């Protein structure tokens, strides 16, 4: 039976990306498996979360998902701008920085 151990990469757990792929990888695993992570994203639309010290710090996503996120972000900015204009036409409104902060803020507990 072939081993998943790679002697060229010491002290790193090698994930095997054949029929199953972990959803979360440490930074070391991510570095050691980058080509396979890219293939899984391109071929299967797989999202991989990268952790540092057990805390999620990033994600590798297919570009079509990033495009959808950017489209959604544009729609949200437009909605916020239209609402700010409708609320008070004498108010100078929100800055772009404030709108981004509102969109990107982490949800509070109990929020849907």
ZISUL-V140025 format. One line per field, one symbol per residue. ss: DSSP state (H for helix, E for strand, - for the rest). psi: psi as a letter, one per 40 degrees, with the letter a starting at -180 (. if undefined). A space follows every 10 residues. Layout:
ss=???
psi=???
This chain:
ss=---------- ---------- ---EEEHHHH HH-HHHHHHH HHHH---EEE EE--EEEEEE --HHHHHHHH HHHHHHHHHH HHHHHHH--- -----HHHHH HHHH------ --
psi=hiiehheegi fhhhhhfcei hiehiidddd ddeddddddd dddefhhhhh ihfehheiih iidddddddd dddddddddd dddddddhee heaiiddddd dddeiiiihe i.
